[in-house]
């Protein structure tokens, strides 16, 4: 780390602690040449994620938009905001950890449905009905039957 006082490129870390928001680390440093002290902040570099929509357009990944969709799906359901925020955080972390910077919206939809299915089946069906764009009652009923058979299978195990 270059000293802001003398320009020397080596310093030692005297103190290191997380910031109040736990999004960065505050480091107190001392220059090995002039002994002046200065503070630096270290943050995780996140690369922007682009979502490839169905019509092939691209837009920045938006956590608020994802959370809004989840809130709509969970309207009047026993799902807490904390659970929804955790789903969004988990999905964002999974996307950030992937090697791809461009993610198809279909992949995000599948991740959301997998997470919703674990916490509330009704919210899952609501989200799936919008996401999968059911064209008729038969396709909707087929999805309900699939959920029911998956539930019966998990009870047998």
N, C-alpha and C positions, 0 to 999 in steps of 0.2 A: 504494500500500500504506500503510495507516494505521499510524503509529508507535505502538508499544505503550507508550511512555513519555510523550509529550506529546500524542498524538492528531493530529498534523499528517499530512495525507494524501499528501504527496510525499516520496519517498526515491529514492536512487540505488543501483544495484547495484554493489557493489564486487568481488564474486567470484561465479562461477556454475560449478557442476560437478555431474555426475550422482552419485547416491547409489551405494553399493556394489552394490545389486541392479539398478541401471539402470531403476528404475520411477518415479523422481521426480528432480527437479532441486533441489539445495540452493542457495539464493541468500543471500549475505551482503549486507545492505543498511545504508545510513547515512541517517538522517533529515536532511532538508535544513534543518530548523528547529533542533533541539537537538543534532545531530551524534552522537547515540547510535546504536550499531550493534545490529542484530538479525538473526536468521536466519529465512528463510521456506522452505517446500518447495512446489514446484509439481508437481502430478500430473495425469495425463490423466484427464479425467472420462469414465467409461464408464457408459452407461445400461444398466439391467438388460434382459436379453433374456428374453422369455417364449417357451416352446416350446408350440405348439398340438398336442396329441396327437391320435391318430385318433378318440378318443371325445369330442373337443372340449374336454377339460379343459386347463388351462394349468399349466405349472410353470416354474420358473426354469431357464435354461440351465445345465447342469452339466458343466464340462470333465472332471471325474473320471469321470462316468458315460459320456461319450463315449470317453474313453481306455480305460475298462474294456471296453467293447464291442469296441474295436479290438484290445486285448490278447487277448480271447477268439477273435476271428477269426484272429489271427496266431499262435495257439498252435502251437508246434513248427514254425514257419516261419522262414526266414532274414530276418526283419524286425527291425531294432533298435528299442529303446525310443526312441532319438533320432528315428528316422523317424516313429514313432507320435506322439510329442510334437509334431513339426513339423506333421503332418497336423492335429492338434487346434488348434494355434496358428493355422495357415492358415485353418481353417474358422471359428474364433472371430473372426479379423480380418475375414474376408469378411462374416460376419454383423453385426459391429459397424459395418462400413462401409456396410451396406445402410441404407436409409432406414426400414425397418420395425423396430419393437421387438417385434413378435410374428411368430414364424417357424414355419411348419408343420413338424412332424417329418419329413414327406416330403421337404422341401427339404434338411434336414440329412442324411437318408439318401442322397439322390442325390449330395450333395457328398462324403460318405464313400466311396460306391461308386466315384465318379470317381477319387478319390485312391488308393484301394486297388488299382484296376485297373492303375494305373501302376506300382505297386511289387511286387504279388504277386497273380497270378491266382487261386491257391487261396484265399488270404485273402478276395479279392473274392467268390468263389463262396460261401464260408462265410457272409460277412456278408449277401450277397444272399439266401441261402436263409432266413435268419431275418427279414430286413427285408421281403422280398417275400412271405413266408409261402407258399412253394410248396405247392400242395395235392396234387400228385401227381408221379410220376416224369416224365411228359411235359413239364410246365412246367419242371422242373429241367433236363431234357435240352435243351429249347429254349434256355434261357439259356446252357448250355454250347456249343451250336452257334453262338449269336450271338457268344460270345467267340472261338470258333475262326475264324469268318468275319472278324471284326474284325482278328484277328491276321494272317490270310492277306492281307487288304487292306493292312495297314501294311507287310508284307514286300514287296509289289509296288511300293510307292511308293518 
